[in-house]
Amino acid sequence: MQDTGASLLASLLNRVRAGRWITVLLTSLTCLLLSACHKAQRQAPANRTTEPVLSASPNPVPTGDLDQPLGSTRITWNTGSQMIGDLYVKVNRSPEVFLARGPTGIFDVKWIQFDSLYEFRLYAKKRSRLLARVEITRDD
């Protein structure tokens, strides 16, 4: 009986040791995973960027009433970051004209004419780099 008690005690101790080993292994794996996640978060850029967006709605501008020579559209932009963007327009072959500034924005255009091509351009500040462009026409 003494051998049975000793072997039972030895078996119990082995199980406890095995259980501790599993606990230590699981704890270590958990720490490694959390550490890797934390490291990935630290390495992620603070100012996340996306692609710049410049859009017009509607485009093309509908014909509407032919007696009304001017149509309307809404320009929406986003530089994709906190960077300031400059919005310009070029009508046909005329020089670019500055319209607005900001990392994001909305600009209502109420002067779209027939037979003209409007090219809106979004630049990084001071026209250092073209970020996006969109062409707008008016249906005939």
VEXTOR-398854 format. One line per field, with one value per residue (C-alpha): residue number from 1; residue in three letters; x negated, y negated, z negated. Coordinates in nm, 3 decimals. Layout:
N
volum	c(NUM,...)
voke	c(ALA,...)
x	c(X,...)
y	c(Y,...)
z	c(Z,...)
This chain:
140
volum	c(1,2,3,4,5,6,7,8,9,10,11,12,13,14,15,16,17,18,19,20,21,22,23,24,25,26,27,28,29,30,31,32,33,34,35,36,37,38,39,40,41,42,43,44,45,46,47,48,49,50,51,52,53,54,55,56,57,58,59,60,61,62,63,64,65,66,67,68,69,70,71,72,73,74,75,76,77,78,79,80,81,82,83,84,85,86,87,88,89,90,91,92,93,94,95,96,97,98,99,100,101,102,103,104,105,106,107,108,109,110,111,112,113,114,115,116,117,118,119,120,121,122,123,124,125,126,127,128,129,130,131,132,133,134,135,136,137,138,139,140)
voke	c(MET,GLN,ASP,THR,GLY,ALA,SER,LEU,LEU,ALA,SER,LEU,LEU,ASN,ARG,VAL,ARG,ALA,GLY,ARG,TRP,ILE,THR,VAL,LEU,LEU,THR,SER,LEU,THR,CYS,LEU,LEU,LEU,SER,ALA,CYS,HIS,LYS,ALA,GLN,ARG,GLN,ALA,PRO,ALA,ASN,ARG,THR,THR,GLU,PRO,VAL,LEU,SER,ALA,SER,PRO,ASN,PRO,VAL,PRO,THR,GLY,ASP,LEU,ASP,GLN,PRO,LEU,GLY,SER,THR,ARG,ILE,THR,TRP,ASN,THR,GLY,SER,GLN,MET,ILE,GLY,ASP,LEU,TYR,VAL,LYS,VAL,ASN,ARG,SER,PRO,GLU,VAL,PHE,LEU,ALA,ARG,GLY,PRO,THR,GLY,ILE,PHE,ASP,VAL,LYS,TRP,ILE,GLN,PHE,ASP,SER,LEU,TYR,GLU,PHE,ARG,LEU,TYR,ALA,LYS,LYS,ARG,SER,ARG,LEU,LEU,ALA,ARG,VAL,GLU,ILE,THR,ARG,ASP,ASP)
x	c(0.000,-0.288,-0.416,-0.073,-0.057,-0.412,-0.346,-0.017,-0.200,-0.475,-0.212,-0.036,-0.364,-0.443,-0.101,-0.147,-0.490,-0.343,-0.058,-0.306,-0.508,-0.197,-0.104,-0.454,-0.443,-0.101,-0.202,-0.520,-0.332,-0.075,-0.350,-0.522,-0.198,-0.115,-0.468,-0.452,-0.118,-0.249,-0.562,-0.352,-0.139,-0.449,-0.589,-0.265,-0.283,-0.112,0.031,0.189,0.221,0.451,0.458,0.558,0.913,1.056,1.406,1.691,2.061,2.233,1.985,2.062,2.287,2.637,2.765,3.066,3.247,3.080,3.173,2.950,2.590,2.436,2.445,2.337,2.123,1.964,1.589,1.479,1.117,0.901,0.521,0.513,0.323,0.306,0.105,0.253,0.375,0.435,0.727,0.684,0.891,0.780,1.050,0.972,0.628,0.633,0.381,0.463,0.665,0.642,0.977,0.931,0.688,0.708,0.642,1.009,1.286,1.596,1.622,1.950,1.898,2.190,2.024,1.987,2.058,2.128,1.834,1.567,1.333,1.263,0.965,0.957,0.620,0.527,0.167,-0.047,-0.087,-0.234,-0.192,-0.498,-0.334,-0.016,0.191,0.504,0.701,1.049,1.195,1.547,1.766,2.127,2.359,2.466)
y	c(0.000,-0.227,-0.167,-0.244,-0.570,-0.663,-0.583,-0.773,-1.069,-1.045,-1.025,-1.331,-1.525,-1.429,-1.553,-1.878,-1.925,-1.845,-2.087,-2.356,-2.290,-2.333,-2.647,-2.787,-2.703,-2.863,-3.171,-3.207,-3.176,-3.431,-3.676,-3.629,-3.692,-4.002,-4.130,-4.085,-4.267,-4.551,-4.579,-4.590,-4.869,-5.069,-5.033,-5.139,-5.499,-5.751,-5.940,-5.671,-5.767,-5.658,-5.741,-6.101,-6.141,-6.410,-6.363,-6.556,-6.483,-6.492,-6.440,-6.505,-6.791,-6.729,-6.946,-7.066,-7.368,-7.481,-7.841,-7.811,-7.855,-7.747,-7.404,-7.290,-7.016,-6.946,-6.885,-6.672,-6.606,-6.433,-6.439,-6.099,-6.236,-6.547,-6.714,-7.041,-7.023,-7.304,-7.279,-7.443,-7.451,-7.485,-7.573,-7.479,-7.629,-7.902,-7.912,-7.730,-7.923,-7.857,-7.767,-7.623,-7.477,-7.202,-6.834,-6.766,-6.975,-7.034,-7.304,-7.379,-7.487,-7.673,-7.793,-7.488,-7.591,-7.395,-7.326,-7.370,-7.125,-7.180,-7.006,-7.021,-6.943,-6.864,-6.946,-6.908,-7.257,-7.517,-7.288,-7.086,-6.756,-6.664,-6.434,-6.382,-6.531,-6.506,-6.636,-6.773,-6.843,-6.938,-6.721,-6.877)
z	c(0.000,-0.071,0.284,0.424,0.227,0.331,0.696,0.681,0.530,0.796,1.069,0.928,0.911,1.271,1.382,1.191,1.351,1.693,1.626,1.525,1.837,2.051,1.857,1.901,2.273,2.325,2.124,2.328,2.657,2.543,2.447,2.785,2.973,2.770,2.812,3.189,3.206,2.992,3.206,3.525,3.378,3.283,3.633,3.805,3.925,3.699,3.995,4.204,4.566,4.842,5.209,5.293,5.423,5.649,5.786,5.945,5.915,6.152,6.430,6.707,6.598,6.739,7.020,6.823,6.966,7.286,7.200,6.892,7.010,6.678,6.510,6.162,6.014,5.678,5.647,5.353,5.260,5.003,5.013,4.840,4.541,4.325,4.602,4.729,5.088,5.337,5.579,5.920,6.237,6.597,6.851,7.210,7.278,7.017,6.726,6.403,6.144,5.768,5.607,5.257,5.004,4.741,4.676,4.762,4.902,5.107,5.371,5.550,5.909,6.069,6.388,6.614,6.975,7.291,7.525,7.256,7.090,6.720,6.567,6.188,6.033,5.675,5.588,5.281,5.136,5.373,5.676,5.580,5.690,5.876,5.652,5.866,6.151,6.297,6.625,6.640,6.941,6.993,7.204,7.532)
